[in-house]
């Protein structure tokens, strides 16, 4: 498997997982989205940084 097909596979899984929450529980997704809108920019950046670090760690370990 080359890196391009691996990237496509990863993107496909992200889309499947991102769509699962609103499909299963739209009211939970709406509440969660409303709470995210109330966060300050610094809080959103910190969560994004943690997410990027976790993703990089997964890539390094695989």
C-alpha positions in Angstrom: 0.0 0.0 0.0 1.5 3.3 -1.0 1.1 6.5 1.0 -1.6 7.9 -1.3 -3.9 4.9 -0.8 -3.2 5.0 2.9 -4.1 8.6 3.1 -7.4 7.9 1.2 -8.1 5.1 3.7 -7.5 7.3 6.7 -9.6 10.1 5.2 -12.4 7.6 4.6 -12.3 6.4 8.2 -12.3 10.0 9.5 -15.4 10.8 7.5 -17.2 7.6 8.7 -16.4 8.3 12.3 -17.3 12.0 12.0 -20.7 11.1 10.5 -21.5 8.4 13.1 -22.3 10.8 16.0 -24.8 13.0 14.2 -26.4 9.8 12.7 -26.8 8.0 16.0 -27.6 11.0 18.3 -28.4 14.3 16.5 -29.4 16.0 19.8 -26.1 15.1 21.5 -24.2 16.4 18.5 -26.2 19.6 18.5 -25.5 20.2 22.2 -21.8 19.3 21.8 -21.5 21.8 18.8 -23.2 24.5 20.9 -20.8 24.0 23.7 -17.8 24.1 21.3 -19.1 27.5 20.0 -18.8 28.9 23.5 -15.1 28.0 23.9 -12.5 30.7 23.6 -10.0 30.7 20.7 -7.1 29.6 23.0 -9.1 26.6 24.3 -9.9 25.5 20.7 -6.2 25.9 19.7 -5.1 23.8 22.7 -7.5 21.0 21.9 -6.4 21.1 18.2 -2.7 20.9 19.4 -3.5 17.9 21.5 -5.3 16.3 18.6 -2.4 16.9 16.3 0.1 15.5 18.8 -2.0 12.4 19.3 -2.2 11.9 15.5 1.5 12.3 15.1 2.1 9.8 17.9 -0.2 7.3 16.2 1.7 7.8 12.9 5.0 7.3 14.6 3.9 4.1 16.3 2.4 2.6 13.1 
